[in-house]
Amino acid sequence: MIELLAVSLVVALVCNGLIIATTNGYLLYPVRQALEYFLVKTHEVILEQGIDAHELFEVKRELPEPKIHWLYKPLLACASCMPSIYGTAIYFIHFGVTPEIWYQLPIVLFSSVSISTIINQQFV
């Protein structure tokens, strides 16, 4: 049980460390900018390029939404969402891919989400 809580703490610290490292002025900020551009703002940037206000509604309906814009929050933007991706990866790296102990994965994920959110609200 202590090992599960330790893995949860590591996941929470990794997630909050990534949030801090990708803020403006830090080392990984260009990665965040690139992900924002390709995953979130591609649709908005296309709309802002020389389009008349009367045509905006028609153009907005014709342009497809970015296919993976929903992936940005769990990758770098949300302290409560990030443990779902990074927690699963760290869990399988630490414990291995053995189906006998997969029942522990929800315990690690829920506890790391709670710890990550508390750390983010209090310190970041």
Secondary structure by P-SEA (a helix, b strand, c coil): caaaaaaaaaaaaaaaaaaaaacccccaaaaaaaaaaacccaaaaaaaccccccaaaaaaaacccccccccccccccccccccaaaaaaaaaaacccccccccaaaaaaaaaaaaaaaaaaccc
